[in-house]
Structures are given as C-alpha cells and as structure tokens.
Amino acid sequence: MNKLSVSSQNLTFNSINWKHLLWWWFPIIVGFLIELASGKFENYRFLNLIENHFFALLCIGSAVLIKPKRLKRIFTNLLFGVFVFFIFAETLYSTWFGSNFSASSIFVLFETNVAEASEFISFYINPFSIIYAILTFLYIGIYLVFQVKQKLSLKPITKPLILISLLAFSLVFLRITKLIDQNFPYLVVRGVAVYQDEQDKLAGLAIDEKFGQFTAVKSTSEQARTFVLIIGESTTKHNFELYGYPRKNNPRLSLRKKQLHVFDDVISTNAFTIGALKTALSLNNFESESESTIVQLFNQAGFETHWISNQRPIGPYESIVTKMSRAANFYTFTNTEIAGRKTPLDEVLLPHLETTLNRNTKDKFIVLHLLGTHLQYSDRYPAAFELFDEKPPNLKFSHEEAIQKRNEYDNAILYTDYMIEQVIQKVKKQVGESYVMYFSDHGEEVFLDQDFAGHNDDNPTPSMFEVPFIIWMNQNFQDNFDGVIETERSYSLIDFIHSLADLSKIHFEEYVPEKSIFSEEFESKDRKIKANINYTDFKESFVP
C-alpha cells in the first residue's frame, strides 16, 4: 500500500519523501553520540536529543508548506544547511565546554575582540574539531548533490491547515515543556536580544562621567596617597604558590610574604570578565536604574584617577568595563591593534605606571588591568619565564594536552608574580601612604577538577570563582590603618566597593560597614554566584 491516509482529512504520508528524512535524522544521532562519548552522562543530553527532532520536523514542515517547486527546493536546501550547521555548532560547543550552549555565551562572544577570538580558536581547536567540521560541510555538500540527482523533494500536502496546526502545537509544546531552551538558534536569538537590551540600559547609565551618585563623599589626609589596584585576568588561587600550590611560581611575592595580606577565601560572582567586574566595580551591581563606580568614587574623593589597561578597549560593542574606565582623569589602553593574534605582554603597562607615579599630584588612584593568565596561556609571558615543563602537581588528567596547558598556565602565573612585584617596587618609592591591591576578575579551571582548561559559566567549577586577593601596604599606610585584617574571612567581590572605600578611608552615605572585609562590623553572609546560586551549596555539591 503506497498511500496511507487519515480518512477524514486526506492527509497523505507519502507527501514526505522518507529518504529525505534520513538526511535530517543522521546528524542528530551523530551529534548525540559524540556528546555522550565526550563527557559524563547528563539528563539534558536526552532533552536536547528530543528537541533536535522537533527542530528538524519544524524545519521540514515549514518547507512542505511552500508550493512553488523551485522556491521549495531553495528554501529546503537553505534550511537543511542551517540545521546541520547548528547541530554541528552545539555539539562542538558541548565537546569543548561540557555543557549546552546558553544565551550567556552571546555576552562573552560580543565582548570578544579579534585577537581574543583568534586565541580562543587556537586554544580549543584540535584534530577532532577539524575533522568534524570537514565532515559536516562535506555532508551538506553531498546532500545537495544527491538532492539534485535523486530528486529528493517535499511535496505539498492536501490540507496545509492541518500541518500549520501541528507546527503551532509543536512550538507551544516546546515552550511549555521548556525544551525550546535546548534549541541552539533560539538561544542565539534570545541571547542577542538580551544583550542588546543590556547595551541599551548601559547607554543610559552615566558611568563614564566624572562623578557618580555617591552622597557626602569625604576623604582627607595630610600625607600624599598613592593607591594602586591591579585587576588580574582568569587567575585562580589554586595555582598560586602563596595559596599552597606545590610549585614555586610566586618566588618574588613569597620573599616578601610577611609584608603581604593574603586573603584565603575570596570569590568572584561570575566566570567571565564582564559579569564579574560589573558587580565588583560598581555600587549597585547594575541592578538599579542608576549606577556609580569605584573610579567615580575616587574622583569625588579628590583623587587624580588613572586607568591603564592591557585589555582591548572594545569588541563589536563598547564593554561595561571600558565605559567605566572613561570616567578616569586619564585612561590608557596599550592593546589597541585592530587585528592580529599576538597581544602585548603586561610589562608594557610599567612605563605608563612610572609616568603616572612621577606626576606632581598629591593623591592618586591607579587601576592596572592585566591580561594576566587569559588564554592563550603561552602568549602571556616571555621566553625567560618558560620555567615549567615537567609533569605538574595536582593533575588528575595526565594526557599531553593537560600537561602542556597546565605548564603554560603556571608559567603565566610566574610572570604575573613578576608583574605584581614590579608594581610594588615602583609604588614603594612613593612618599606618603600607599598600598597595592591585587585580585583577579575570575578564576580558571586548568585540569584540576575537570578534563578542561578555561572558564565557562554554564559548566562551572570552584576554581573558576576562587581568586587570589592580596594587599601590600607601605609602613606609613600601616601605621595609620585602623581597620581589621582577618585573612580567613569568607568574602565575595560583589561587595568590593565598600571594602575598597574602607581601606582607602573614603566615607560616603551609601557605605555599608557590614559589607567591608576590613570593618569590625563585617558580616559573613551567603555568597552568590551567577546572581542566585549559593556558593557554599554549589561547592559542597560539586562533583568533578
């Protein structure tokens, strides 16, 4: 029997060429098997498998509705190519990061420049990725050839209203069951929309103006003051010798350890730069209609402010951090090439720091924004710092890639140690009161708990949030400091502005002493990551 029908509706099932369906089904199954083979079992993989079948049927159903044969063929081929590419993209993302693609990935993508994108590709690309990409595009090409030779076609059905109803039902079903949250193109579109909404909100915030919304700001001192904040990049405390890591990659800081305050339990709020720094450097964590930042606070307190960065100033859009920096009296970006993969080493910041320190200004607040240990790790240090090449400690995964990247990461931390020491030596020469504070925007997973190197909010590990937090003070500053130093306090950088103000003796009405790690009134509270996840619960429940 060649024709099966639903008698009352005369809906024929041979209106769809079943050979055609196999071309759509095959990449779904291949992608699913690759995901299963590349990581541990997760329930969402089966949800994604179900969603991909619905996605394929929606694409095919949409093509069936078109009647002109030529237009139908063009539209079907286009949908097929897009569908297979999306399956490839979400599968590759899963093999790289061990998680499904999410809308938050769009934020990272749009805040990425050409050099970072190039480094990202070279860092994660591997033979499997190349072979999989070649086979995917070859598969699309073969389909197009067979489509012409075998005349694989989709014939219009006699009752299109029925099909439209089924498609509408499928969309409602995907939405109600939240299976649509597994759909790659939906997440891309939603991510773009949310990102654009955030950009519109950012455009309305005056965080690039000199003064913020701080009230009754007061800060006076008879002595000159030089305060330096070093913001690192992608550096976890778990690979710092100062935090017990069994490798001598902090030789310079270790020599002056007695002069340092090394805080044991500090976390960032997110595992990507924009998410982490927009909370750490602002008063309201960008949760209200108005916002003010640390740069504006120091401006209002009468300091001359400087922002010296080795980060790229912009991606496709201006970033929140870049806009914050423009409130400074002077801002300098050393990493401004439009294209090219190789980025400057962080030492390019030192001459600018020297010039700033020599300015005849009583009170200075200086932010140094490093590239730190951002991937590609091997590009973050000169050849003289290529010290580690043997099998690293605390390495659960002993394959060649893990050994190489952990060694490169530890070399990059060795260079960060050098950078921090260089800054301390220069600031130490200043008269009056001075301090150098260092923390990293977020951490990094480098084959400690997972067979993975990098950071990703969608598949987090404790190493991505636990960051070094270190302070050096000169003798004059210590003699006049009346705060509390208890390095074992559990703390989140979401409250950083209150701690920085307290340390710098800047008073303002919005200051909350319970949020300052240097205050006698400090209150340890539940720390949140990714906006609403309790970090203690996350860490206790985390299974590598």
CORPE-V412638 format. One record per residue. N is the residue number from 1. RES is the residue in one small letter. OMEGA is omega in whole degrees, -180 to 180 (NA if undefined). NEAR is the number of other ideal C-beta (glycine too) atoms within 10 Angstrom. D_LAST is the distance of its C-alpha to the last C-alpha in whole Angstrom. Layout:
{{N/RES/OMEGA/NEAR/D_LAST} {N/RES/OMEGA/NEAR/D_LAST}}
This chain:
{{1/m/-174/4/55} {2/n/-174/6/54} {3/k/174/9/53} {4/l/-176/9/52} {5/s/169/13/52} {6/v/-164/11/52} {7/s/-175/6/56} {8/s/-175/7/56} {9/q/-180/12/54} {10/n/178/12/55} {11/l/-175/17/51} {12/t/-178/16/51} {13/f/176/12/48} {14/n/173/11/49} {15/s/174/14/49} {16/i/177/18/46} {17/n/-174/15/46} {18/w/174/8/43} {19/k/-179/10/43} {20/h/-178/20/42} {21/l/-180/15/39} {22/l/178/10/37} {23/w/179/20/37} {24/w/-175/21/35} {25/w/-174/13/33} {26/f/-179/14/32} {27/p/177/24/30} {28/i/-178/20/28} {29/i/179/13/27} {30/v/179/17/26} {31/g/179/26/24} {32/f/-180/18/22} {33/l/178/12/22} {34/i/179/17/20} {35/e/179/23/18} {36/l/-178/15/17} {37/a/-173/8/17} {38/s/-178/15/15} {39/g/-180/18/12} {40/k/-178/11/10} {41/f/175/8/13} {42/e/-179/16/13} {43/n/-175/7/16} {44/y/180/14/17} {45/r/178/17/18} {46/f/175/13/21} {47/l/178/16/22} {48/n/178/26/22} {49/l/179/17/24} {50/i/-179/13/27} {51/e/-179/22/27} {52/n/176/26/28} {53/h/176/14/31} {54/f/-180/18/32} {55/f/179/25/32} {56/a/-179/21/34} {57/l/177/16/36} {58/l/178/18/37} {59/c/-179/19/38} {60/i/179/19/40} {61/g/178/18/42} {62/s/-180/16/43} {63/a/-179/23/44} {64/v/-176/19/46} {65/l/-178/15/48} {66/i/-175/17/49} {67/k/-180/10/53} {68/p/-173/10/54} {69/k/-177/12/53} {70/r/179/8/53} {71/l/179/11/51} {72/k/-179/18/49} {73/r/179/18/48} {74/i/-177/13/47} {75/f/180/17/45} {76/t/179/21/43} {77/n/179/16/42} {78/l/179/12/41} {79/l/-179/17/39} {80/f/-180/24/37} {81/g/179/16/37} {82/v/-179/13/35} {83/f/-178/23/33} {84/v/178/22/32} {85/f/179/17/31} {86/f/176/20/29} {87/i/178/24/27} {88/f/-176/22/26} {89/a/-178/17/25} {90/e/177/22/22} {91/t/179/25/21} {92/l/178/22/21} {93/y/-180/20/19} {94/s/180/24/17} {95/t/179/19/16} {96/w/-170/19/16} {97/f/179/21/14} {98/g/-180/20/12} {99/s/174/17/14} {100/n/173/22/17} {101/f/179/23/20} {102/s/-180/18/21} {103/a/-180/18/24} {104/s/178/20/23} {105/s/178/20/22} {106/i/179/20/26} {107/f/180/20/26} {108/v/-179/21/24} {109/l/-177/16/26} {110/f/178/18/30} {111/e/-178/23/29} {112/t/178/17/28} {113/n/-175/20/31} {114/v/-178/14/33} {115/a/180/20/31} {116/e/179/20/28} {117/a/179/13/28} {118/s/178/17/29} {119/e/-180/22/26} {120/f/-178/18/24} {121/i/-179/12/25} {122/s/-179/13/26} {123/f/-173/18/22} {124/y/-178/18/20} {125/i/180/13/23} {126/n/-178/12/23} {127/p/179/7/25} {128/f/-179/12/24} {129/s/-180/14/24} {130/i/-179/10/28} {131/i/180/10/29} {132/y/179/18/27} {133/a/-180/15/29} {134/i/-179/10/32} {135/l/180/13/32} {136/t/-179/20/31} {137/f/175/14/34} {138/l/179/10/36} {139/y/178/18/36} {140/i/180/19/37} {141/g/179/11/40} {142/i/178/11/41} {143/y/-178/20/41} {144/l/178/13/43} {145/v/-179/9/45} {146/f/180/14/45} {147/q/179/17/46} {148/v/-175/11/49} {149/k/-176/8/50} {150/q/-180/11/49} {151/k/176/9/50} {152/l/-174/18/47} {153/s/176/14/48} {154/l/-177/22/47} {155/k/179/14/50} {156/p/178/16/51} {157/i/-175/19/51} {158/t/-179/12/54} {159/k/-176/15/53} {160/p/-180/15/50} {161/l/179/9/50} {162/i/-180/14/48} {163/l/178/17/46} {164/i/179/13/46} {165/s/179/11/45} {166/l/179/14/42} {167/l/179/17/41} {168/a/178/10/41} {169/f/-180/10/40} {170/s/179/16/37} {171/l/178/13/36} {172/v/179/11/36} {173/f/179/12/34} {174/l/-179/20/31} {175/r/-178/12/32} {176/i/-179/9/32} {177/t/-178/14/29} {178/k/173/10/27} {179/l/180/20/26} {180/i/178/18/28} {181/d/175/18/25} {182/q/-172/24/23} {183/n/-174/22/26} {184/f/-179/22/26} {185/p/177/14/30} {186/y/180/17/30} {187/l/177/20/27} {188/v/-179/18/28} {189/v/-180/13/32} {190/r/179/16/30} {191/g/178/20/28} {192/v/-179/14/32} {193/a/180/12/33} {194/v/180/14/31} {195/y/179/20/31} {196/q/177/13/35} {197/d/178/10/35} {198/e/178/17/33} {199/q/177/14/35} {200/d/177/9/39} {201/k/180/12/37} {202/l/-179/18/37} {203/a/-179/10/40} {204/g/-180/9/42} {205/l/-176/20/40} {206/a/-177/15/42} {207/i/176/23/40} {208/d/175/18/41} {209/e/-173/12/45} {210/k/-176/14/46} {211/f/178/13/45} {212/g/-176/25/43} {213/q/179/15/44} {214/f/-176/22/43} {215/t/174/10/46} {216/a/-180/10/48} {217/v/179/21/46} {218/k/176/12/48} {219/s/-179/18/47} {220/t/177/10/50} {221/s/178/14/50} {222/e/-179/8/53} {223/q/171/14/51} {224/a/-178/15/49} {225/r/177/23/46} {226/t/-178/27/43} {227/f/-177/22/40} {228/v/175/25/37} {229/l/176/21/34} {230/i/177/24/31} {231/i/178/23/28} {232/g/-176/26/26} {233/e/172/23/23} {234/s/-176/28/20} {235/t/178/25/19} {236/t/178/27/17} {237/k/-175/26/18} {238/h/177/21/15} {239/n/178/26/17} {240/f/176/23/21} {241/e/180/19/23} {242/l/180/16/24} {243/y/175/16/21} {244/g/178/9/21} {245/y/-173/19/19} {246/p/173/9/21} {247/r/-176/19/23} {248/k/179/13/26} {249/n/170/24/25} {250/n/-174/26/27} {251/p/-176/13/30} {252/r/179/15/33} {253/l/179/24/31} {254/s/179/13/30} {255/l/179/10/34} {256/r/-176/13/35} {257/k/-179/12/32} {258/k/179/5/35} {259/q/-175/15/36} {260/l/170/20/32} {261/h/-176/16/31} {262/v/-176/17/27} {263/f/-167/22/25} {264/d/-165/16/22} {265/d/-179/15/20} {266/v/179/24/21} {267/i/170/24/19} {268/s/-176/27/20} {269/t/-177/25/20} {270/n/-180/26/19} {271/a/171/28/17} {272/f/-166/20/20} {273/t/-175/24/24} {274/i/-180/18/26} {275/g/-178/24/24} {276/a/-174/29/23} {277/l/180/25/27} {278/k/174/22/29} {279/t/-176/23/27} {280/a/-171/24/28} {281/l/-176/25/31} {282/s/-180/24/33} {283/l/-174/22/35} {284/n/179/15/34} {285/n/178/16/30} {286/f/178/17/32} {287/e/179/9/33} {288/s/-177/12/36} {289/e/176/8/39} {290/s/-178/12/40} {291/e/176/23/38} {292/s/-173/25/38} {293/t/-178/29/36} {294/i/180/24/36} {295/v/179/26/39} {296/q/178/26/41} {297/l/-180/28/41} {298/f/173/29/42} {299/n/-179/22/45} {300/q/180/21/46} {301/a/175/22/46} {302/g/178/15/48} {303/f/167/24/46} {304/e/-172/17/46} {305/t/-179/23/43} {306/h/175/26/41} {307/w/-178/24/38} {308/i/-169/25/38} {309/s/171/23/35} {310/n/173/24/34} {311/q/174/24/32} {312/r/-177/22/33} {313/p/-177/19/35} {314/i/166/14/35} {315/g/175/18/33} {316/p/176/11/35} {317/y/174/15/36} {318/e/-179/16/36} {319/s/178/25/33} {320/i/-177/24/33} {321/v/178/23/32} {322/t/-180/20/35} {323/k/175/18/37} {324/m/-174/25/36} {325/s/-176/26/38} {326/r/173/15/41} {327/a/-179/24/42} {328/a/176/24/42} {329/n/178/16/46} {330/f/175/15/45} {331/y/-176/19/42} {332/t/175/18/41} {333/f/-177/16/38} {334/t/-174/21/38} {335/n/-168/18/36} {336/t/177/11/39} {337/e/-178/13/39} {338/i/-178/8/39} {339/a/180/8/38} {340/g/-175/9/36} {341/r/-174/15/33} {342/k/-179/11/33} {343/t/-179/23/33} {344/p/172/14/35} {345/l/-175/18/33} {346/d/-179/26/33} {347/e/177/15/36} {348/v/178/14/38} {349/l/-171/24/38} {350/l/176/15/39} {351/p/178/11/43} {352/h/176/18/43} {353/l/180/20/41} {354/e/179/12/44} {355/t/180/13/47} {356/t/-179/20/45} {357/l/-179/19/46} {358/n/179/11/49} {359/r/-178/10/50} {360/n/-179/4/53} {361/t/-174/15/51} {362/k/-175/14/51} {363/d/-179/21/47} {364/k/171/24/44} {365/f/-172/25/41} {366/i/174/25/39} {367/v/173/22/36} {368/l/-178/25/34} {369/h/-175/25/31} {370/l/163/28/30} {371/l/171/26/28} {372/g/-178/25/26} {373/t/178/27/23} {374/h/176/26/23} {375/l/3/24/22} {376/q/-173/21/24} {377/y/-176/26/23} {378/s/178/17/26} {379/d/-173/19/28} {380/r/-177/26/28} {381/y/177/23/30} {382/p/-176/11/33} {383/a/-178/6/34} {384/a/-178/9/34} {385/f/178/19/31} {386/e/-171/14/29} {387/l/-171/15/29} {388/f/179/19/26} {389/d/179/11/26} {390/e/180/8/24} {391/k/-176/11/21} {392/p/174/23/19} {393/p/176/11/17} {394/n/-177/13/14} {395/l/-179/15/13} {396/k/-175/11/10} {397/f/-168/15/12} {398/s/179/10/16} {399/h/-172/10/17} {400/e/-179/7/20} {401/e/-180/12/19} {402/a/180/20/16} {403/i/-178/18/18} {404/q/-176/15/21} {405/k/176/21/19} {406/r/178/24/17} {407/n/179/22/21} {408/e/179/23/23} {409/y/179/26/20} {410/d/174/24/21} {411/n/178/23/25} {412/a/177/29/25} {413/i/174/30/24} {414/l/179/23/27} {415/y/175/24/29} {416/t/175/29/28} {417/d/177/21/29} {418/y/-179/20/32} {419/m/-180/23/32} {420/i/179/23/32} {421/e/178/18/34} {422/q/179/17/37} {423/v/180/22/37} {424/i/-179/22/37} {425/q/-179/12/40} {426/k/-179/18/42} {427/v/-179/20/41} {428/k/-178/15/43} {429/k/-176/12/46} {430/q/176/17/47} {431/v/178/10/49} {432/g/-178/16/48} {433/e/178/24/45} {434/s/171/24/42} {435/y/171/21/38} {436/v/178/25/35} {437/m/178/20/32} {438/y/165/26/29} {439/f/178/23/25} {440/s/-179/28/23} {441/d/177/30/23} {442/h/-179/31/19} {443/g/-175/29/16} {444/e/171/28/15} {445/e/-179/25/11} {446/v/176/31/13} {447/f/175/22/10} {448/l/-180/23/9} {449/d/180/17/5} {450/q/177/21/6} {451/d/-169/16/9} {452/f/173/21/11} {453/a/180/22/14} {454/g/178/20/15} {455/h/-177/28/15} {456/n/180/21/15} {457/d/-175/22/15} {458/d/178/16/14} {459/n/-169/21/11} {460/p/170/23/10} {461/t/179/25/8} {462/p/-179/20/10} {463/s/-179/22/11} {464/m/-177/27/13} {465/f/-176/28/15} {466/e/-170/22/16} {467/v/172/26/19} {468/p/179/26/22} {469/f/-168/24/25} {470/i/180/24/28} {471/i/169/19/32} {472/w/178/22/35} {473/m/174/20/38} {474/n/-173/20/41} {475/q/179/11/44} {476/n/-180/16/46} {477/f/-179/21/43} {478/q/-179/13/42} {479/d/-176/9/45} {480/n/-178/13/46} {481/f/-179/15/42} {482/d/178/7/42} {483/g/-178/15/39} {484/v/174/14/36} {485/i/175/14/33} {486/e/-169/14/31} {487/t/180/16/28} {488/e/-179/8/25} {489/r/175/15/26} {490/s/-169/16/23} {491/y/175/24/24} {492/s/-180/23/23} {493/l/177/26/25} {494/i/180/21/26} {495/d/-171/20/29} {496/f/-175/26/29} {497/i/179/28/33} {498/h/178/22/34} {499/s/-180/20/33} {500/l/178/22/34} {501/a/179/26/38} {502/d/179/21/38} {503/l/-175/21/37} {504/s/-180/25/40} {505/k/175/18/42} {506/i/-177/24/43} {507/h/175/15/44} {508/f/-172/21/44} {509/e/-177/9/44} {510/e/-180/17/41} {511/y/179/20/39} {512/v/-176/14/37} {513/p/180/13/37} {514/e/-180/12/34} {515/k/-179/21/32} {516/s/-180/24/33} {517/i/-180/26/30} {518/f/-175/22/34} {519/s/173/18/36} {520/e/-178/10/37} {521/e/-178/10/36} {522/f/178/21/33} {523/e/175/10/31} {524/s/-176/12/27} {525/k/176/12/26} {526/d/-179/10/23} {527/r/-176/22/21} {528/k/170/16/20} {529/i/179/25/18} {530/k/174/16/19} {531/a/-171/12/22} {532/n/-180/6/21} {533/i/178/12/18} {534/n/-173/13/18} {535/y/179/20/16} {536/t/178/10/16} {537/d/179/10/15} {538/f/-176/17/12} {539/k/-180/15/10} {540/e/-178/8/11} {541/s/-176/8/10} {542/f/177/11/6} {543/v/-179/5/4} {544/p/NA/11/0}}
